[in-house]
């Protein structure tokens, strides 16, 4: 931009801006996503949780689906879905049936 040019904004509804509005983060379809599923007990007073990472999409809706499938509680923290208990194999089979690629990690 030149030193004396300024960006001008307008609230007039018929004017179009020269830059398109971002559509938000693009979400890959399930067959292009690889999910990492692991068991974890750190920082949880010895309680085991199953952690699903690298999921792109509506995490809250997927968390609710997995909670219902496993019959357990869960939460979404730091971009990961946590399901209470050791449900790694059950979640892996469920996510594979939905078309996701799954890698089991951790112990």
ZIMOBEL-V611227 format. One record per run of one state. SS is the DSSP state (a for helix, b for strand, c for the rest). FROM is the first residue (numbers start at 1). TO is the last residue. Records with the same first field share a line. If there is no record, write none. Layout:
# ZIMOBEL-V611227
SS = FROM-TO ; FROM-TO
This chain:
# ZIMOBEL-V611227
c = 1-29 ; 33-33 ; 41-48 ; 54-58 ; 71-73 ; 78-79 ; 85-87 ; 98-100 ; 106-107
a = 30-32 ; 59-70 ; 88-97
b = 34-40 ; 49-53 ; 74-77 ; 80-84 ; 101-105
